[in-house]
Amino acid sequence: MAKSLRSKWKRKQRATKRMKNAPKELVKLKKVVDKHQQHMLDPELCTVKDMKPMLPKRDKDREESAKSEKTEEKMETERKFNKKTLQDENGQYPAWMSQRAIRKKKLSRGKAKIKKGKGKLAW
């Protein structure tokens, strides 16, 4: 598919760039390998620790957290919503309701109020 002049030119330029940067990359790779070999020879960095003493500590933490969860009383999270307005006792809308739906609900409630007083004139 890529047979256009532009793609051929780009491929050619990438190849020349690779050839130009190859010696620099080789020097960097050799430095990294040398550092790695020096660290492998250092005995302080190669010490292996046993994981067994750490595991019971985690189990104790889990047991303590489970016990604390059992002792805590449940919070009352259920809010009662009015079915008509969908507002709770504090005037808040549910979290799943979008701002557009809230605005629409407010407008529909406003129209109902206007319809009631439409026949009566203030003056």
Disulfide bonds with the S-S distance in Angstrom:
none
